[in-house]
Amino acid sequence: MQRQSIAADTTAIRSLDWDRSRFDIEFGLRNGTTYNAFLVRGERTALIDTSHLKFEATWLPLLKEEIDPTTIDHLIVSHTEPDHSGLIGHLIDLHPEIEIVGSKVAIQFLENQVHRPFRSRAVKSGEELDLGTNPSSGVAHRFEFLSAPNLHWPDTIFSFDHGTGILYTCDAFGLHYCSEELFDSDPGAIAPDFRFYYDCLMGPNARSVLQAMKRMDALPALNTIAVGHGPLLRHHLDLWLGDYRDWSTGRSKGEAYAAVCYLSQYGFCDRISQAIARGIGKAEAQVQLVDLRATDPQELAALVGEASAVVVPTWPAQPDAELQASIGTLLAALQSGQWVACYDAYGSNDEAIDTVASQLRGLGQKQAFEPLRIRQVPSAEDYQRCEEAGTDLGQQLTRDKTIAAMKSLDGDLDKALGRLSGGLYVVTARQGEGESLRSGAMVASWVSQASFEPPGLTVAVAKDRAIEALMQVGDRFVLNVLREDNHQELLRHFLRRFPPGADRFAGVATLDGVAVGGPVLGDALAFLGCRVAQRLEGPDHWIIYAVVEEGNVADTTSTTAVHHRKVGNHY
């Protein structure tokens, strides 16, 4: 636990979770995470968010050391995801008269979470909560609220304290990075996690990010962005805001997009939809997450009707009247020529997904991918399968653009660029065990030694490669060097198109346990075990710089297979 003043009459209460290794859509955390709450004292007192239930034994005592909970007038709920709302029920038990302030959707969600009565006030953009002037500091704490739906839940609000210039954003602008350093004093250390967090959680809602930032532009100058995870952003605000704006603008270009629908707080719908959306985004296609519960009928009809592809979840066998109306709106808004697909939101049997798939077939839409059947609590492998299905769909949506880009390159330049040659390699990676197991492989030819001390190399990985998710900073992988006289079979195997979730190593001789990062191919000439140290973003590839930690050669008399291209606009 950490408790520290961050501004006049304002205290941060942070739960440091050093050991958490998985979050949300099953993306790995290298540096743990934090859950940040804040206490603001004016004439009255407001608490902004709570913490994860796992911190019950430490967070509540620390809060009591700081303040008598019965003197807290308002609890501002940024959104109701359990890592921020896990102790709200405990707080209500301590102080039944506390007023909970949140979006209308958040109040509805909370009623189904805490299962006890509470006082509440629903707010939306432009509305305010005036705490009055703190008698000691003379600072007037007046909160202005900004609606920020889908960042990354449909119930999110931002809260701006005009007295201190602090904007409280919960998940938005956050990062999973556990450190006792309260602020963003070392941007280089946290930048990779900041980007990875954006790609996983905010990128699929890039349009919503830009809408929220437009509302932020109308505020006075920001002093700090107090995030729900990781260090607070104060020293390099222009950098972080500029990144979010640039990334979101890039993801929102063009009119074609995929609408990935979900049901908030139903089964595993939230997480699975995010995995599919992340996969679509990796293919440089546009994507919009759409909550069937929280989106009003007109907006729902527009988002679905204007999309190039629509992905829908299974829903309860007997939906309530409001949800049934949304389902009807969804089905009525589907257009001929759209790609459609469905996924299991709850699992256990095939009845629900067969019913939805049958409805979609009856409407005559094109199937984007096979129904994603998940019959149990989703494993890391299931999330990977969903992400890969999304990537396949994204590639379909961007196919015409990709072909046009290839044809636009000058013919002579294309041929000259194609004369750049490289070796032939297979990159393999494997992480986790049991239900957390994820693995991948790809053919690589854009590989080069990059440093002597420490020994290092670079690998160019296309952004839509499934293995890219296993090559974040700190991850390990294996570079298998193919041999000149025996590489064709391996090349054909790893170049073929694998269906989502397929085992890339089926039928291939591998040596497990030889290298830390993944399987070593039995027919490889040599292998290098590598650890990702840095990632440089290019237009369509990530340039991975990795430190080589281990390696061996199977045959010192053989040479490396070489790849000669004729053109430079594709592999």
N, C-alpha and C positions, 0 to 999 in steps of 0.2 A: 504494500500500500504506500501511496505517496500523497501528501497534503501540502499545498503550497499556494501562497497568494500570487495572483497573476495580474491584478489591477486593483483599483480602489474598491474596497468592500467585496472583493471577488476572490473566491478560493477554488482551486482545482482539487478534486479528490479522484485520484487515479489508481485503478487496480492493475497491477503489473502481472501479466500472464506470460512468464518467460518460456513456458514449456509447450504452449499450444502449437500444434503442427498442422492442423487442418482447419479450414474455415469455409462456410457457405457452400460453394459449388465444388468443394473438394480440391481447391487449389492449395498447394503447400505453403506453409509459413516457415521461413528460415530464421526469423528473428522474433518469434512469438508475437504478442499483441498487447494492447492496453485497452481498458474500458474507462472512459473519462466522464466524470460527472462534475457539476459546478454549482457552487452556492453563491448567491448574490444577495447582499443585504442593503435594502433601502430603508424607507420607513417601515416597509414590510419586507418579507424574505421569500425568495424563490429558490428552489432547487431545480436544476436542469438535468434530467435523466438520473438513472440509478446505476446499477452494475449487473454483472452476470450472477446468477444464483450461486455459483460455486464460491463466490466471495462473501457469502452471507456472514460467516463467522468473523470476518475481519472488517468488511465495509461498514456494517451497521455500528459496531463499537467505535470506529473512527469517526463516523458521522456524529455519534453522541458526544464524543470528546469535543467536536467542533461546535455543536449547537444542540439544544434541546429539540428533538424532532417535533414536539408539539407546538413549537413556535414558528415552524415553517408554514407560511400561508399558502404557497402555491407550488405545485410540482409541474414543471413544463416538460411534456413528453415529446421529444423530437420525433421519435417513431417507436413502434412497439415491438421491434425485434427483440427476442429474449436476452440477448447479450447486453442490452441497454435497459430493459424493463423487468429484468428478472427479480428485482427486489421491491417492485412497486406494491405488491400485496403485503409484504412485511411492513412497508411504510404506512399503508392504510391502517393496518392493525395497530401500529404505534400511535397514529394520529388520524382517526376516522373523519375529522372535519377538514382535512387538507383538501384544497381545490386542485383538481387535475386539469391542466390546460393543454390542449392538443388539437389537431385537426379533427374534423367530424369523423373521418374514417378511423383515425387512431382511437377515438373514444369508443367507437363501435367494436374495434378489435379488442380493446382492453376489457370491455365488459365480458367478452368470451374467454379472457385469459385469467382474470383475478377471481372471478366467481364470488364476488362480495360487492355490496353497494358502495358507491363513492360519489362525492360531489364533483361535478365536472363543468367545464366551459369549453365549447368548441370555437376555434378561431380560424380565420383565413387571412389571405394576403391583405395587408393594409391595416388590420386591426391591431390594437395595442393593449398592453398590460402595464400600468403605471405603478411601480413599487414605491414611488415617492422619494424624498430626499433623505439620504443617510444623515442623521444628526451630527455625527462625528466628522465625516469627511466633507459634508456639504455637497456631495455628488448626487444628482437626480438620476435615478435608474428607471428609464422608460423603455420598455421592450416593444419593438415593432416586429410583427410576424410576416414571414414570406412563405407562401405555399411552394413546396418543392416536390410534387408527386413523382414517384418512380426513382428517387435518389436515396437508396435504391428500392425502397418500398413505397406503395401508393399513399401511405399516410404521413409522409415526411413533411415537417415544417422547419424553417430556419427561424432563429430568434436573434434580433439585433438590439443590443443595449446602447441606446443613444448616450448614456452617461459615460461609458468607457470606450466605445467604438469597437466592441467585441461582437463578432458574428458567430453564433453557435450553430453548427451545421451537422452535427452527428456524423453520419457516414460520409457525406460528401466532402471531398478534399482530404479525407483521412488516409491512413496507411497502416498496415499491420507491421508494427516495428516497436519492440519493447525496449525501453531504455529509461534510465533515471533522468536523462536529459529532457527537460520539460519543453524546450522550444526547438525550432529548426535551425540550430546553430551550425550544423554541418550538412549543407544540402547535398554534397556529393555522397555522403553515407546513406542518406534516405531516399535519394532520387530513384534508384531501381525499384524499391518497394512501392514508392508513390506511383510510378508508372504501372507496375504490375497490378496494383489495387484498382487503378482506373480501368485498365483493360478488362479485368474480371467483373467488376461491379458497375462501373459508371458508363463505360463505352457502349454497352447495349442500349443505353438510354441517352445517347448523345443529344438528341433533340430536346429532351427534358433538361439536360445540363445547360444548354444554351438559353432555354426559357428562364431557368432559375438565375442564370448570370445576368440576364436582362433586368430582372427584378433587383438583383444586387447592385447594378449600376446606378439605380435611383437612390441608393443609400448615401449618407455622408461617408467620408473617407474611413476605411477600415483600419483599425489598429492591430487586430489579431483575428484569425479564424480559429476558434476553439472547436477542434474536431473530436469525434467520439472515440477514435482509435489513433494511437501513435502520438508523436510530439505535436504541440500546438504550433500553428504557423504564424510567425510574427516577423522574423528578420528578412525573409525573402518572399514576401507576399506577391510581388509582381511576377516573379518566376513561376510560382505555383498556379496563379490565376491565368497567366499567359499560356502555360502548358495545357490547362483544362480547356481554355478557349480554342487553342490551335487544334488539339486532338479532336475535340467535339465538332469543330467546323469541318475538319477533314472527313469525319465519319458521316456527316450529314449532307455531303454534296450529292447532287443527283436526286432524281425523283423515285427511282425504283428502290423498294425496300421490302423486307420480310417482316410481317407482323407475327410475333411469337406470343400467343395468348396464354394466360395462366390464371389460376384461382388463388388469390392470396390466402395464406394460412389453411390450405387444404392439402393434406398429405405431404408429398415432397415436390409439389408443383412449383414453388418458388425456385428451389435450387435447380431442378431439372430444366426449367425454362431458361434460367440464366446460363446453364451449360450449353444449351442449343444456341442461344443468342451469341454467346462468346465464340462458338465455332463459326457462325455466319459472319461475324465481324472479322475473324482471322482471314477470311477470303476477300477482305476489302469490300464486302457488300454491306449495304445499309440495313439496319435492324431496329425494330421498335417493340419493346415489351408492352403488352396490353393486359391490364388486370380486368377480368370479366366482372368482378364484383364492384370495383370502385370507379370504372369508367362510365360516364353517362351515355345514354343510348345514342345520341347524335354523334358524339365523338367516336364511340365504338364503331358505329356504322361507317363513318368516314375512314378510320384507320384500317379497318378490314377491307372495305370496298376499294380503296386506293392502293392497297398493297399488291406487289407482284407475287408474293407467296404468303400463305397463312398456315401457321402451325398451331394446333389446338390440343388441349389436354383432355383426358377423360374427366367426367364430372359425376357427382353423386347420382345414384339411381333415382332418387326422389329429391330433386333440387327444390329449394324454397321458391316462392313465387317470383321474387326479385331476380334470383339467378336464372330461373327458367325464362324470364323475359329477356335477359342478356343473351342466353343461348339462342333464343329465337332471333334476336337482332343479329347475332354473329352469323347464323346460317343463312339468313335472308340477305346479308350484305355480301356474301361470297359471289365472285364474278366468274364467268366462263373464261378459260385461259389461264387462271391463276394456278400456281402450284400449291398443293395442300398436303399436310401430313399431320399425324397425331402421335401422342406419347402418353404413357401410363403415368398418372399423377399419384395413384395410391397403391396399385399393384394387387397381389394376392391371387388373382385369377385373370383369365382372358375375356371375361364377359363384357366388362366395361369398355375396353379398348376395341373389341370386335364390334360392339354396338356403334361407337363413334366412327370407326373406319368404314362401316357399312353405310352410315348416313352420308359420309363424304363421297363414297363411291357412287351413291345414288344421285348425287348432285352433278356427277360427270366431270369433276375436276381432275387435273393431272396429279399423280402421286409424286411428291417430292422425294420421299424416302419411305422405306418399309416402316410400319408402325413400331414404335420403340416400346417393347414389352419389358416391364420391370416388375417382377413378381414378389419382391421382398424389399427390405430397406436397401436403398441404392448403395452400391459399393463404388469405390473409386473407378473400377472398371466400367460400371454402368454410366457414370458421369463422363468418362472418356468416350464411350460409345455415343452418347448424346452429343458431345462436342464435335465428334467426327462426322456425325450425321448432319449437324448444322453446317460444317465446313463444306460438305458435298453440296448442300443446297446453295450455299453462298457462291460456290464456283459455277453452278448453273446460272445464277442470277447475273454474274459478271462475265459470262462466257463471251458475249458479243463485244464487250469492252476490251477484254483480253485479246481477242482476235484483231480488233481494230488497232490496238497498240502495237501488235506484232507487225501488221502490214504498214504501219506509218513510218517504220525505220527505213532510212535510205538503203537501197540495195547494196551498194558498194561498201558502205559502212557496216551493214549487217554481215557481209561476207568477211570483211577484215576483222571484225570483232570475234567472229566465230573461229578465227585462227588461234585464239588464246586457248591453250590446252591445259589440262590438269590431270592429276592422278584419279584413280577410281577407289572409292572408299565406301564403307557402310557404317553409318553412325548407329549405335545401339544404346538404349537407356532403359533402366528398370528401377522403379522406386517402390518402397513399401513392401508389405507382406499381407497375405490373406486377403481380406476384403479391401485393404488399402493399396493393393498391388496395382501399379500402372506400368506399362511398358510401351516401347515404340522403336522404330527403326526407319532409316531412310538411306538412299544412295546419295553420296556427296562427291562432287568433283571440284568444288570451289574451296579448296583447303590449302593453307600455306603456313609454314613455320613463321612465327611472328616475333620470337624473342629467344635469346640464349640463356639469360639468367634473370628469373627462372626460365626453364625451357617452356615455351608457350607456342600456341598455334591459333589460327583463326579458321572458323568454318562459317560459310554463308548458308543460312537456313531460311527458306521461303516462309513468309508469315503464315501461310495456310497449311504448313506441315503439321501433322498431329504431334510429332515429337518435340515441336517448339515449346510446348508447355512443360516439358521435362528438362529444359535447358535454360532455366532461370539462373541468376547469379547464385552461386553456392551449390548448384546441382552438379552431379557427376555423370559422365557418359563415357562410352568407349568408341574410339575411332579404329575400325577394322580396315587394314590395308589389304586390298585385293591384289592377287598375283597375276602377272602377265599371262602365264600359261594355264590358268585354271580359274577364270573369273566369270565366264559367261552364264553358268547356271545360277550363281548367286545374283548376278546382275539381273537376269530375267525374273528371278523370284521377287527381289525387292523393288523392282520397277513396276510390277503389276499393280493395278488398282485394288486395294483391299476394301471390303465392305466395312461399315462402321463397327468397331469393336473386335475385328478379326485379329487372331493371334498371328503376328508377323513372323514368328519363328517356327510355326508348324511345318514339319518336314525338313527343317534345316538343322544340321549338326551344330550344336553349341557347347561351349565349355563354361559351365556356371561356376561361380565362386573364384574364378581366376582374377577378375578385375572387379573393383568396387562398384563402378558405375553401371554395369550391365553385362549382358552375355558377350563372350568372345566367340566369333565364328570359327568353327573347327577347321575350315578350309582357307582361313585368312593367312596371308603372308606374314603379317605382324599385327600387333595391337598396341594402342596407346590409351592408358586410363587418364582421363582429363577431368578437371574441375573448372566450372565456369567462373571467370573472374570479372568480366565486363561484357556488356552488350551494347552495340552501336546500331542505331536504327537507320536503315536505308529505306528507299521508297517501297520496295516489295520484299526485302530480305532483312533479317537480323544478322549482323556480323558478330559472331560469338568469339570472344577471346577467352581461351582456356589455358590454364597451367597444366602441364603434363606431369603427372605424379608417378606413373608406372608404365611399363611396357616390355615387350619381348618380341623376338623374331623367330618364326618357325623354320625358315630356310634361308640361310645367308647367301645362297647362290642364286636365288630367284630375284626377279625385278618386279617393280610395281606396274600394275596395269595403267595405261594412259588413255584418256578420253579425248578424241579429236572431233570437234564439231565442224559443220560446214557453214552454219549461220550463228549469229549472236543474239537472236531475239527469243530463243527458247532453248531448253536443255537439249 
